[in-house]
Amino acid sequence: MRPEVGSRVELRIESLAAQGDGVGRLEGCVVFVPYTAPGDRIRAELVRVRPRYARGELLDVLEPGPHRRESPCPYFGRCGGCRWLHLDEAGQEAGRIAILREALGRIGRVQELPSVEFVRSPAALGYRSRARVAHARGQVGFRAWHSHEVVDIERCLVLDAETQRKLVRLREKPPRGRGEIEICGYGKEVEVAGRRLDISPGAFFQANRTLWDRWFEVVIGACGSGELAVELYAGVGFYTVGIEQSFKTVIAVERGSSARDARHNTRASVIEAAAERWLPEQVGWLEPDLVLLNPPRVGCDARVIDALRELSPPRIVYVSCEPSTLARDISRLRPTYRLTGLFLLDALPQTHHVEAVAKLEHVDIASPTRVELKGAGG
C-alpha cells in the first residue's frame, strides 16, 4: 500500500540529498525529510506524495545517527540559511563528498572517479564576510527556506565580526519596505595570498574569508604552467593574479564592473565580453595550454563547451559551485577529456552547498604552440 499525505511513518535516514534533506525509503518510495542526518531513525509526517518520491516533515528523532548534534544556533529550523547545523563537521564533510560523487557518477557518467581531496575551512563559524540580508516591516535577517518570510535575526553565527557589525547597524535603522541588501565585512580592497585586489560594489567575491588563501592555492596549483592561459568568467581577477605568474600570456574574459576590476588588478589581457560569444570566435586562432573556468551556478553555456572541444586545450580546470552542472559539463566534454583531479572546498560550513575544483586533461595531451589571438584587446 502506497503512503498518503498526512501519514505518519518511521524511517531510517540513509543519506543526504543535494538540497540538504535526509533521504529514507518507504515501500520502495524515496522520502526526503529536512533536518535529518544519516543513521537517524525518525518519525515524520508526509506532506507531499508523488509517484516516485515523497516529502516529509520531521516529528521526532527516535534514535540519532552518529553525526547528529544539537544545533548551536537559536534560529535553526526557521532561518533558511544554514540547513546542516544539526550535523557535526565530519558528517558535513561526508555529506558533501557523497553529493559530489553521486552527481559525477549519475549525471556526468564518470565511471572512474579520482579521490576527492577535501579542503576544510579554517573556521566552521564566524567565517562569512558577505551575505544578502532580507528586510520587511521592520524585520531584518534572512529568509525562511523556500519562502519570502523574513526571519528576524540579531546575531548570525556564521558571519565574521565585521559583517556582524554591519548587520547590527542595519538593524538599528531598518530599511523601509521589502527587499534585500548585501552586507560585506571587507571594503573596496582585499588581500589574498599577499596580493591586493580592488572590488567594486556589487562585484562577486567568495564569502569565506578564512578560506581565501587556501582556495587560491588549490586552483593555481591545479592550473600548472605554460605559454598561454585563458580564463573564462574571470570575475575581479581572483585567480588571474595567480596564473599570470605561471603563464607567459593570460587572457581573462569577463563582463561589467568585474571586468574593469580585473583590468586594474592584473597584467592580463582582459576582454570584456560574454564567454559564450567570445570563445567560439577563437576556434582556429587560439591554442591555449590551459582554460580555467569559473562559471555561475548554471554552469557553462553549450557554446562554450562546443568551443572547448574544438580548441582542445591540454588542460581544463573547472571551478564549480553546483555539482549537477559541473557533472553535466564534464559529461559534454567526454570522451575528449578525462577527470584527473578533484578537490572539494569547505566553502560554506553549516550549509549544504558544495564547491568543487575539477582538473580535466585531454586524452591525447600535446603541447600546442601559441598563435595570434583574433580580436585581442583590452
Protein Blocks (a to p, Z undefined) as FASTA:
>chain_A
ZZdehiacddddfbdcfkopacddeehiacddehiaehiacddddfbdcfkbccdddfbd
fbdcfkbccdfbfkgojamkbmmlmpcfklmmmmmmmmmmmmmmmmnopabdcddddddd
fbfghkbcbdcdddeehiacdddehiabdcddfbdfkbcfklmmmmmmmmmmccehjddd
dddfbdfbdceehiacdddehiacdfblmlmmmmmmmmmmmnopafbdcdehklnolmmm
mmmmmpfbdcdddehjllmmmmmmpmbdcddddfklmmmmmgojaccfbdcddddfkopa
fklmmmmmmnopabdcdddfbfklmmmmmmmmpckbccfbdcdddfbghiabdcdddddd
dfbdcdddddddehiaZZ
